[in-house]
Amino acid sequence: MATGHTDPGRRARIIAATLDLIAEEGVAGVSHRKIAARADVPLGSMTYHFGGIDDVLREAFRHFTDHVVALFDTYLAPPADRDEARAAVADLIHTLSEGSRRDLVLTQELYTLAARRPAYRELTQEWMARSRIHLERHFDPATARQLDALIEGLTLHRALAQEPHDRALTLEAVTRVTTTDGRS
């Protein structure tokens, strides 16, 4: 571990450690001391790099939402037409639901904080708006909003189901939502 303020990776390690702890113990289990130990940094680094635990949590969740928006970009940038976009959305839902349990837990932890605290609600609103930008490349704004909610719901249902529904059902749901905007 590098020492002093010359450690360029320290802030990133703190954010990564925070996300790992949230995924393992929930937001309630996170503290400066636990984060510093997990990140292998001196406890004083916490206050040097962040104004308080809320600042650390917001930065960590912002980093997490950047990761999810990047997935939206990966899946939704290539499609050339609406049918390809529908297939890409179905693939995104399956990737999100079959992926890391860590990401599922982090999403739910962020939503729980957002339900209780306005600063996190603002963060989730920014996240949703950024996700919808990718959807609006292919669908009108109202449809993109509905589709964003469908993505969240189907991802959660598939991730938690003992027998998740198949891709054909996902694509059918996406098609139903996206054919109501008059652009078929």
Secondary structure, 3 states (H helix, E strand, C coil): CCCHHHCCCHHHHHHHHHHHHHHHHCHHHCCHHHHHHHHCCCCHHHHHHCCCHHHHHHHHHHHHHHHHHHHHHHHHCCCCCHHHHHHHHHHHHHHHHHCCHHHHHHHHHHHHHHHHCHHHHHHHHHHHHHHHHHHCCCCCHHHHHHHHHHHHHHHHHHHHCCCCCCHHHHHHHHHHHHCCCCCC
